[in-house]
Amino acid sequence: MADQKITALTELAEADVASTDVLPIADVSASETKKVSVKSLVEQGVDLIDDASIPAAKLAAITPSSLGSSSGAKEFIAGPTGAGGAYSSRVIAAGDLPVATDAALGGAAAGTGLTSTSGTFSVDPATASTRGAVSLPTASGLNVDGSGVVSHQSSVTGQTKNGFTVNDSGHITAVGSIAAGDLPKATSSAVGGVFIGSGLSVTGSGQLNHTDSITAGTTSGITFNAQGHITATAALAATDLPVSTTTAKGGVSIPSGALSVSGAGALTHDVSGVTAGTYPKVTVDTRGHVTAGTTLSASDIPDISAAKLTSGTIGTSLIANDAITGGKLASSSVTRFAGAPDTEGVVNFGTADFDGQFLYDATNENLYIFTGTSFKSIDIVSGEIVFAGTYNANTNTVASVTAKGTAIGLTVGQPLIAPASSNLNHYLTVSVSGTGSGNAPADALAPPDFLLSTGTSWQVLDLSTALAATAASNVSFSPTGNIAATNVQTALAELDTEKLASNNPSITGTASFAGNITLGTSSSLVFEGSSADDYETTFAITNPTADRTITFPNVTGTIITTGDTGTVTNGMLAGSIALTKLASLTSGQLIVGNSSNVATGVALSGDATISNSGALTIANDAVNAAKLADTSVTAGSYSAADITVDAQGRITAAASGTIGTAEIADDAVTADKLANTAVTAGSYTLSSVTVDAQGRVTAAQSGSITIADDSISTAKIVDDAVTYAKIQNVTATDKILGRSSSGAGVVEEISCTSAGRALLDDADAAAQRTTLGLVIGTNVQAFDADTAKLDTAQTFTAAQTFTPQTIHNGGVKLDGPYEQVAEAVSALNIDLNDGNYFTKTINGNSTFTFSNPPASGTVGSFVLELTHTSGTVAWPASVKFPADTAPTLTTGKTHYFFFTTVNGGTRYRGASLVDYVN
């Protein structure tokens, strides 16, 4: 049967309801939905009807056939006027009754001694001379037989007991004293007679006395007589206490100078004279008391072996001047030695350990010093040469001089001096291209050519030609990351081929992303599917008004959408379907399976209806006598009857009986009905009482409780019963109860300073930070599990952005691709603060400017990728290309330009790779 809403079920007609039809019902005790048959629901529903809740009008007329034909009480229900007629309530007329005879029942009139009232006969009361009705109380012990003879009902055997003589009728015929043999013996659980043993005596009048013999005296503040009775009390004297020992409790005396005791008995520790606080050095007396506190002096600290130092570093200030001798310097600590050149003849200098470290290139016999940013040559040939300044070959004058240049006579703006022994091995670098004249060689000079004095002439070291002739394909490149090229030209081509386009990039295969993928506004995820056609699946996102998270469960399956039909199966449901999930059901209807086995909403009809609150209402006259099962009780009249009534209020068993204890209502016998005992009424403290078999107190006396030492365990103390006043006093202010000694043990006093109290009474951590003067973000670093440390190696899983001009003196080591964001130049100014790789497309004459180079002494470099559509290109005056000539550019091509500066932008050295096909 297909699942349907209850409102969609076919209604079951009243006449079609069968006893085996089933209904869904919520089993509250089991918290689940079950089924119940119509018959079971009605039968059990009738049993669950509250007693006396069915109005008489709801009972149908009782017919003779419904009463049955057996003789008994049912034949005396007010009968109908004819067969099949309704029974009615009416007074029986005299003519309705036959006349009674000796052999037959019938009507009779009241005679002598009888009175008839409203059809009821009653016997006239008996008098002294006339027989009549008498009343026999149930508990009177009297009985009357069938002849009306009254007798005393008793089963007591005639005897004399407990001072009373009783005859066979239970009447007391004599009294006497109680014999000892009449008393039962007292036991630990029953009251009875006792005899007087040792230590007690009794007088002839029955007075019980204590006869213990003890010498009268006063001990531990208690005075007692010879019978052991306490006659007086007094405060304990010191002599009453035993002297305490190491193994036994007892009295102790308080020595002076260490402890003192108040009049109230409070024991305190005498003040030692030292101010409370924390001291690294203390003075202790013979009792272990701190009597003084101070700071450590140098003599207090023993000599410590250097072998004991396991962490930290020794600062420079702790090392004496001239303390590190040559023997203490490690090999290669001052000067590093370059390794052998590679196959291209290039010597790897490696990374300097500190500024000012020397490096000796044994292959080329050159000496270098590390300036903090790079290795600067101080010996490029075998022998010493000295940098003296720069030379302008265009004007054939000195452009700048160093101190060494001034010392040999060089002057800015003046021609080059004549070679001499005083300027031997001094050199100038060419800063502006031109042809030499005067003392300079008459050659074409260009940066960075050297003019070196041999003492007799100035020689040209032609470095510019060597640099200009170097093609990118001849510059070696170490393969790294995913780049396999071994020279710069091939590496650039490989980068250009493998780079991901910034516009509509296409990725083939699997791509892994370490961070989040964020789609821009109005973006969607679109899946083509298994075939490229006109149909795609789009994940469209409604504009969120707050951060949302959609979590896919850790299970394989198909996602359900609002457009699905027939997708949800029983196995996908976590449990029973809540009633609120069912389709709306008409008020007061039940879900019943119809003839097609389909759940249908049906109103309960026929002899019973049900409301929307679950109340079942049975129609008037629906429960007739035929619906009531017969009982087995015999019709008749019962005295002091014991009856059994079933859940329907019908008598199912009855028998005459007597009123016993069980028939007496609780609290019916008041105290006035109980005989007095010999105990004196009153209030007793910690009393010892004697109770008889009837539970009455027959003797009582107040008592006392003595508690032995250490007899009260923790379990015997009620929770919250020990108040603060019951806890012993602390020895002084600023103490906290706890334990500072190692391990578990007795509670100890722990000192608490005013600073500690200031923290303890703070409401929360924020208040405690205020007390301590700590402000997150000002003098306390906010916690971040991802915060990088400066003194350990770091692995970054997300992209990192460093601030401009960030200096990393220790160098940067990368294990993976180095990614530089290509900065698109909006106008024609290239801002070195923005990056190191720039792109620009020009469509006309363009003059570039450079801004924000690094400070002088720091290398600044960048690459410009120029897409040349049309127009000419002009560069800043500070830019110098090889041979002081800008490259010739072809329009419709793409060109690469490389620029460096080491003097804050005063001079840019440029190189180019031009005329790439777009």
HELIX and SHEET records of a PDB file:
HELIX    1   1 ILE A    6  ALA A    8  5                                   3    
HELIX    2   2 GLU A   14  ASP A   16  5                                   3    
HELIX    3   3 VAL A   38  ASP A   47  1                                  10    
HELIX    4   4 ALA A   56  LYS A   58  5                                   3    
HELIX    5   5 PRO A   64  LEU A   67  1                                   4    
HELIX    6   6 ALA A   73  PHE A   76  5                                   4    
HELIX    7   7 ALA A   94  ASP A   96  5                                   3    
HELIX    8   8 THR A  138  SER A  140  5                                   3    
HELIX    9   9 ALA A  180  ASP A  182  5                                   3    
HELIX   10  10 ALA A  238  ASP A  240  5                                   3    
HELIX   11  11 ALA A  298  ASP A  300  5                                   3    
HELIX   12  12 ALA A  306  LYS A  308  5                                   3    
HELIX   13  13 THR A  316  LEU A  318  5                                   3    
HELIX   14  14 GLY A  326  LYS A  328  5                                   3    
HELIX   15  15 ALA A  403  ALA A  407  1                                   5    
HELIX   16  16 SER A  421  ASN A  423  5                                   3    
HELIX   17  17 LEU A  463  ALA A  468  1                                   6    
HELIX   18  18 ALA A  472  ASN A  474  5                                   3    
HELIX   19  19 VAL A  488  GLU A  498  1                                  11    
HELIX   20  20 ASN A  570  MET A  572  5                                   3    
HELIX   21  21 LEU A  579  LYS A  581  5                                   3    
HELIX   22  22 ALA A  625  LYS A  627  5                                   3    
HELIX   23  23 THR A  661  GLU A  663  5                                   3    
HELIX   24  24 ALA A  671  LYS A  673  5                                   3    
HELIX   25  25 THR A  714  LYS A  716  5                                   3    
HELIX   26  26 TYR A  724  LYS A  726  5                                   3    
HELIX   27  27 SER A  754  LEU A  760  1                                   7    
HELIX   28  28 ALA A  765  LEU A  772  1                                   8    
HELIX   29  29 PRO A  882  ASP A  884  5                                   3    
SHEET    1   A 2 VAL A  22  ASP A  27  0                                        
SHEET    2   A 2 GLU A  32  SER A  37 -1                                        
SHEET    1   B 2 LEU A 114  THR A 117  0                                        
SHEET    2   B 2 THR A 120  VAL A 123 -1                                        
SHEET    1   C 2 LEU A 142  VAL A 144  0                                        
SHEET    2   C 2 VAL A 150  HIS A 152 -1                                        
SHEET    1   D 3 GLN A 159  LYS A 161  0                                        
SHEET    2   D 3 PHE A 164  VAL A 166 -1                                        
SHEET    3   D 3 ILE A 172  VAL A 175 -1                                        
SHEET    1   E 2 LEU A 200  VAL A 202  0                                        
SHEET    2   E 2 LEU A 208  HIS A 210 -1                                        
SHEET    1   F 3 GLY A 217  THR A 219  0                                        
SHEET    2   F 3 ILE A 222  PHE A 224 -1                                        
SHEET    3   F 3 ILE A 230  THR A 233 -1                                        
SHEET    1   G 2 LEU A 259  VAL A 261  0                                        
SHEET    2   G 2 LEU A 267  HIS A 269 -1                                        
SHEET    1   H 2 LYS A 281  VAL A 284  0                                        
SHEET    2   H 2 VAL A 290  THR A 294 -1                                        
SHEET    1   I 4 THR A 335  PHE A 337  0                                        
SHEET    2   I 4 PHE A 358  ASP A 361  1                                        
SHEET    3   I 4 ASN A 366  PHE A 370 -1                                        
SHEET    4   I 4 PHE A 375  ASP A 379 -1                                        
SHEET    1   J 5 THR A 397  VAL A 401  0                                        
SHEET    2   J 5 VAL A 386  ASN A 392 -1                                        
SHEET    3   J 5 HIS A 426  VAL A 432  1                                        
SHEET    4   J 5 PHE A 450  SER A 453 -1                                        
SHEET    5   J 5 TRP A 458  LEU A 461 -1                                        
SHEET    1   K 2 GLY A 434  THR A 435  0                                        
SHEET    2   K 2 ALA A 444  LEU A 445 -1                                        
SHEET    1   L 2 LEU A 525  PHE A 527  0                                        
SHEET    2   L 2 THR A 537  PHE A 539 -1                                        
SHEET    1   M 2 GLN A 589  GLY A 593  0                                        
SHEET    2   M 2 ALA A 599  ALA A 603 -1                                        
SHEET    1   N 2 ALA A 608  ILE A 610  0                                        
SHEET    2   N 2 LEU A 616  ILE A 618 -1                                        
SHEET    1   O 2 ASP A 642  VAL A 645  0                                        
SHEET    2   O 2 ILE A 651  ALA A 655 -1                                        
SHEET    1   P 2 SER A 688  VAL A 691  0                                        
SHEET    2   P 2 VAL A 697  GLN A 701 -1                                        
SHEET    1   Q 2 LYS A 735  GLY A 738  0                                        
SHEET    2   Q 2 GLU A 748  SER A 751 -1                                        
SHEET    1   R 6 GLU A 823  ALA A 824  0                                        
SHEET    2   R 6 TYR A 837  ASN A 843  1                                        
SHEET    3   R 6 GLY A 860  SER A 870  1                                        
SHEET    4   R 6 LYS A 893  THR A 901 -1                                        
SHEET    5   R 6 TYR A 908  VAL A 917 -1                                        
SHEET    6   R 6 VAL A 879  LYS A 880  1                                        
SHEET    1   S 2 ASN A 829  ASP A 831  0                                        
SHEET    2   S 2 THR A 849  SER A 851  1                                        
SHEET    1   T 2 SER A 846  THR A 847  0                                        
SHEET    2   T 2 VAL A 873  ALA A 874  1                                        
END                                                                             
